[in-house]
Amino acid sequence: MASSFIITSFLVSSFLSILFTSTTVKGDLVSEICAKTPNATLCETLIRSDPRSKIADLDTLGTITFNMTSKLIDSTSALVTSLRDKATNATLKEVYSKCIDQYAFVELNRENAEGYFKDKKCGEVVHFMSRSIGDLLTCDASFFEHSVVEDQKLQQASFSLEQYCSAIIVMAVRL
């Protein structure tokens, strides 16, 4: 009788241990994804800013990340437009105008990638999110090419968007 209780207790505790271990691994999906991005720390900070990310499965985490990416694209596009409108230097105005176009492409690529993510078409997601990163880098490089200084807030937003895009690519590969 006592041995039956011990065995039952052992099995229950083993089951609970496995259950909590599985939950921990699932809850650590953000770390697993972000570890494969260029800046894991920033990636984790960005994605974990949404509390739902802690318990999200891959599909939900993708949805969360796409939504956060879209919001940041919108706010960054507004920032670029504001910077262009306030710029007094003609070269800087021109660079900001080019960046406005690039951010429109970033959003279009994000929209395409999101549709393919829902359809679990990994290659297409990787393609469109890679194009988004390329568009972001094109905007950033324009400042260097024209020997003008990029606004620090724009630099930070662009770098954050690159992390989101990279995380989405990693998620797509796991679909």
C-alpha positions as CSV (number, residue, x, y, z in Angstrom):
1,M,0.0,0.0,0.0
2,A,2.8,2.4,0.9
3,S,4.7,1.5,-2.2
4,S,1.7,2.2,-4.3
5,F,1.3,5.6,-2.8
6,I,5.1,6.3,-3.4
7,I,4.8,5.2,-7.0
8,T,1.7,7.2,-7.6
9,S,3.3,10.3,-6.0
10,F,6.4,9.7,-8.1
11,L,4.3,9.5,-11.3
12,V,2.2,12.6,-10.4
13,S,5.3,14.6,-9.6
14,S,7.0,13.4,-12.8
15,F,4.0,14.3,-14.9
16,L,3.8,17.7,-13.3
17,S,7.5,18.2,-13.8
18,I,7.1,17.4,-17.5
19,L,4.1,19.6,-17.8
20,F,5.9,22.6,-16.3
21,T,9.0,21.9,-18.3
22,S,6.9,21.9,-21.5
23,T,5.3,25.2,-20.4
24,T,8.6,26.7,-19.7
25,V,10.0,25.7,-23.1
26,K,6.8,27.0,-24.8
27,G,7.1,30.2,-22.8
28,D,10.7,30.5,-23.9
29,L,9.8,30.5,-27.6
30,V,10.7,34.2,-27.7
31,S,14.3,33.4,-26.5
32,E,14.6,30.6,-29.0
33,I,13.5,32.8,-31.9
34,C,15.5,35.9,-30.9
35,A,18.7,33.9,-30.3
36,K,18.8,33.5,-34.1
37,T,18.5,37.2,-34.8
38,P,21.3,39.8,-35.2
39,N,20.5,41.4,-31.8
40,A,18.9,38.8,-29.5
41,T,18.6,41.2,-26.5
42,L,16.8,43.9,-28.5
43,C,14.6,41.3,-30.2
44,E,13.5,39.9,-26.9
45,T,12.9,43.3,-25.4
46,L,10.7,44.3,-28.3
47,I,8.7,41.1,-28.5
48,R,8.3,40.6,-24.8
49,S,6.8,44.1,-24.5
50,D,3.6,42.4,-25.5
51,P,2.6,40.3,-22.4
52,R,0.8,37.8,-24.7
53,S,4.2,36.7,-26.1
54,K,5.1,34.9,-22.8
55,I,2.6,32.1,-23.5
56,A,2.2,32.4,-27.3
57,D,2.6,29.5,-29.6
58,L,4.4,30.0,-32.9
59,D,1.3,31.2,-34.9
60,T,0.2,33.6,-32.2
61,L,3.7,34.9,-31.7
62,G,3.9,35.5,-35.5
63,T,0.6,37.5,-35.3
64,I,1.8,39.5,-32.4
65,T,5.1,40.3,-34.1
66,F,3.5,41.2,-37.4
67,N,1.1,43.6,-35.5
68,M,3.9,45.2,-33.6
69,T,5.9,45.5,-36.8
70,S,3.0,47.3,-38.6
71,K,2.6,49.7,-35.7
72,L,6.3,50.6,-35.7
73,I,6.3,51.0,-39.5
74,D,3.3,53.4,-39.2
75,S,4.9,55.5,-36.5
76,T,8.3,55.5,-38.2
77,S,6.7,56.6,-41.5
78,A,5.0,59.4,-39.7
79,L,8.4,60.3,-38.1
80,V,10.1,60.4,-41.5
81,T,7.4,62.5,-43.0
82,S,7.7,65.0,-40.1
83,L,11.5,65.1,-40.4
84,R,11.2,65.7,-44.2
85,D,8.7,68.5,-43.6
86,K,10.9,70.2,-41.0
87,A,14.1,69.8,-42.9
88,T,15.7,72.9,-44.3
89,N,18.5,71.2,-46.1
90,A,17.5,70.2,-49.7
91,T,19.6,67.1,-49.6
92,L,18.1,66.0,-46.3
93,K,14.6,66.6,-47.7
94,E,15.5,64.4,-50.7
95,V,16.8,61.6,-48.5
96,Y,13.8,61.7,-46.3
97,S,11.5,61.6,-49.4
98,K,13.3,58.5,-50.6
99,C,12.9,56.9,-47.1
100,I,9.2,57.6,-47.2
101,D,9.1,55.5,-50.4
102,Q,11.2,52.8,-48.8
103,Y,8.9,52.6,-45.7
104,A,5.9,52.2,-48.0
105,F,7.7,49.2,-49.6
106,V,8.5,47.9,-46.1
107,E,4.8,47.9,-45.2
108,L,3.8,46.3,-48.5
109,N,6.3,43.6,-48.0
110,R,5.1,43.1,-44.4
111,E,1.5,42.7,-45.6
112,N,2.5,40.2,-48.2
113,A,4.6,38.2,-45.7
114,E,1.8,38.2,-43.1
115,G,-0.6,36.6,-45.6
116,Y,2.0,33.9,-46.5
117,F,2.7,33.3,-42.8
118,K,-0.9,32.5,-42.2
119,D,-0.7,30.1,-45.2
120,K,2.5,28.6,-43.8
121,K,4.5,29.4,-46.9
122,C,7.9,29.8,-45.4
123,G,9.8,30.7,-48.6
124,E,7.5,33.6,-49.4
125,V,7.7,35.0,-45.9
126,V,11.5,34.9,-45.9
127,H,11.5,36.6,-49.3
128,F,9.2,39.5,-48.4
129,M,10.7,40.0,-44.9
130,S,14.2,40.0,-46.4
131,R,13.1,42.6,-48.9
132,S,11.8,44.7,-46.0
133,I,15.2,44.5,-44.3
134,G,16.8,45.6,-47.6
135,D,14.4,48.5,-47.9
136,L,15.2,49.6,-44.4
137,L,19.0,49.4,-45.1
138,T,18.5,51.3,-48.3
139,C,16.9,54.2,-46.4
140,D,19.7,54.1,-43.8
141,A,22.4,54.0,-46.4
142,S,21.0,57.0,-48.2
143,F,22.1,59.2,-45.4
144,F,25.7,58.0,-45.7
145,E,25.7,58.2,-49.5
146,H,24.6,61.8,-49.3
147,S,26.8,62.7,-46.4
148,V,24.0,63.8,-44.1
149,V,23.3,62.7,-40.6
150,E,20.4,60.4,-39.9
151,D,18.0,61.3,-37.1
152,Q,18.8,59.1,-34.0
153,K,15.1,58.2,-33.4
154,L,14.9,57.1,-37.0
155,Q,18.0,55.0,-36.7
156,Q,16.7,53.3,-33.6
157,A,13.3,52.6,-35.2
158,S,14.9,51.2,-38.3
159,F,17.1,48.9,-36.2
160,S,14.1,47.8,-34.2
161,L,12.2,47.0,-37.4
162,E,15.2,45.0,-38.7
163,Q,14.9,42.9,-35.5
164,Y,11.2,42.3,-35.9
165,C,11.8,41.3,-39.6
166,S,14.6,39.0,-38.6
167,A,12.4,37.4,-35.9
168,I,9.6,36.8,-38.4
169,I,12.1,35.2,-40.7
170,V,13.2,32.8,-38.0
171,M,9.5,32.1,-37.1
172,A,8.8,31.3,-40.8
173,V,11.6,28.8,-41.0
174,R,10.0,27.0,-38.0
175,L,6.5,26.8,-39.7
